[in-house]
Amino acid sequence: MRLNLEFMAKYLPMYIDAAKLTVEIAFWGIVFSLIVGFLCAIVRYYRTPILHRIVAVYIEISRNTPLLVQLFFLYFGLPKIGIVLSTEACAIIGITFLGGSYMAESIRSGFEAVDKVQVESAQSLGLGRWLTMKEVVFPQALAVSVPGICANVIFLIKETSVVSGIALADLMYVTKDLIGLYYETDEALIMLVIFYLIILLPISVVASILERRLRHAGFGN
């Protein structure tokens, strides 16, 4: 296979811009996913009336509908009722809606892993519910949840490839556009893979190091 290096050099800046946009969308989507996931995990852990059912329904809808369908609803459906969002906003909200449910389950599993005896002991010492959560449950739950959270981060970054479906000029959109225009399929796909590796490999390495250190420290067993 002989690659058109001139083509790859010419469109490298376009890929760099697309990678920046991909990282930006992924970053904010992951940040908001963690916030949503944490709040939902607390609601499910304490089984708060009404809210618990709402969160359960949200998680089922989020996990059982494709991200592309969610993005289409935001981008094409909401304008029908007068709500118009930018493509970037739709992408971030879509990633958040999907990622929040996965983060919630990962964090909740960490909460559930904390021994109930520790919670009861903290409360018997006079610690309230939220102080017990802050001082006893959350630090241990976070350590247990880290591998799952890291896996979700990688998953959500890969899911950003779907946002090209609403004409957002991310890495996948640029690749499909160049293939359609110039038919340089191999070159475009190789550049796509390279940029995703540049984004994902450091995160994967850091996640592996964190998981290894937590395992050696005695967490997650």
N, C-alpha and C positions, 0 to 999 in steps of 0.2 A: 504494500500500500504506500503510495507516494502522496505526501501531504502538501497542500498548497500553503506554504509558510508565509507567502506574501499576503494571502487572504487573512490568515490568522493574525499577523502583525497589524494589518489595517484595521481590523475590528476588535482588537484587544481593548482599546479605550472604551468601546461600547460595553464590553463584558465587565470591565471594571466598574462602570457606572451602574450596571444592572446588579452586580454583586453588592455594591453599597446599598442599593435600594432593598435587595433581598435581606441583607443583614439588619437594616433598619426596621423593616416590617417584622422580621422574626424577633428582634430584640424587644420591641414594644409588645408584640403579641405574647411573648413568653413572660414578660414582667406582669402584664395584666392577668395572664393565666395563673400565675403564682398567687396573686392577690385573690382572685375569684376562687381558686382551688383551696386556699387556706380558709377562707370564710365558709365555703361549702363544707369543708372537712370538719370544722368546728360545729356547724349546725348538725351534721350527721352523727358526730361523736356524742354530742349531748342530746341528740334526738329531740331537738326543739320542736314543739307542736306546730303544725301547719307549715312552718319553714322547712321542716324535715321532708315533708311530702313534696313541696315545691322543688327543693333541691334534687330529690330523687327523680322527679319528672324531667327536670333540666338535664341531669346526667344521662338518662335514658335517651332523650331526644338527641343530645349532642353526640353521644357515642354511636348512635344507630342511624345517623344520617350523614351522607358524604359531605365533605367540606365544600365541594363545588356547588352542591345544592344550597347550602347555607349562604355561600357567596352570591349566588344568583338571586336568592331571596332578598339579600341586602342591597344588591346593585340594581336589579331590575324590578323587584317587587315593591320595595319601600317607596320609590317615586310615585307609584300608583296611588298612594295615600298621602302624598305631599312631602315625604321625607327623602331628601336627596343628599347622598353622602359621596365624598370623593372616593376614587378607587383605593387610595391608601387607607382611608378610614374603614372602608368595607373590608379590606384585607386584614387590618389589625383586629377589627371586631370579630371577623370570622375565625381567625387564629385563636383569639381569646375565648370565643364561645366553644370551640373544639377543645382547646388545651385546658381550659378551666376544669372540665369534667375529668380529664386524665390526671391532672395535678391533684384534684380533690381526692380521688381514690388512692393515689400514692401517699398523700399526707395522712389521710384517714387510716390507712394500714399502719402507718407509723404510730399514730395515736393508740390504735388498738393493741400494738405490740408492748406498750408500757404496762407493767404489772399493776393490776388493780389494787394490790396491797399497798403499793407506794402512794397511790392517789388517796386511799383511805387513811393512811398514816399521816399524810400531809394535812388532810382535812381534820383529823383528830387533834392535830397540833394547833388548830385555829386558823389555818390558811383557807381563804375563800376560794370559790370556784376558779376565778380568773387568775388569782395569784398561784394557785396550784397548777393551772395550765402553764403560766409563765415560768415558774421556777422548777417544776417537776416533770410535767408531761412534755412540753414543747421541746426542750433541749434533747431529750432522749428520742422523741418521735422524729425530729429533724435528722438525727444521725441515721436512724433506720430508713428514713424516706429518701435519703440522698441518691442511692442508686436508681430508684424509680423516677425521681425527678430528673436526673441527668438523662435517662433513657427517653423521657418525655421531651426534654429540650431538643435532643437530636431528632426525634420524630417530628416535632413541630417545624424545625428548620427544613426538613425534607418536604413537609407538607406545603411549604410556601410555593413550591413549584406549581401548585394548583391555582394560585392567584392569577396566573397568566390568562385564565379563562375569563377574567373581567377586564382584559386589556391593560393590565399593569405591567410595565416594562421591566420585569424581573429577569433572572437568568434564563428561565424556560421560555419566556415570551421572545426574548432576543434570539435565542437559538432557533425557535420555530420560524421566526421572521426571516432570518438569514437563510435557512434551508429553503424556505419557500421562494425567496428572491433569487438565490444564486446556485442552489442545488449542491452546495459544498457540505454535504451531510456529515462526512467523517470529521472534517475540520471543526465544524460547529459543535458536534457532539463531544469531541475530545476536549474542547475548550470548556464546555458545560461541566463535564466530569471533573476537570482540573479545578475549576473554581469552587465546585461543591466540596471537593476534597480539601481545598485550602480553608474553607469555612468550617467543615465538620471534623477533620482530623484533630486539630488542637483541642476541641471540646471533648472528643472521644478520649484523648490521652489524659486530659485533666480529670474526666469522670472516672477513668480506670484507676488513676492515682488516688483519688478521694475514696473510692470504694475499697481499695487495698488498705489504705491507712485506717479506715473505719473498722475493717475486718480485723486488723491487727490490734486495734484498740479495744476489741471485744464487742463492738456494736454489730447489729444485723445478724447475729447468730440465733 
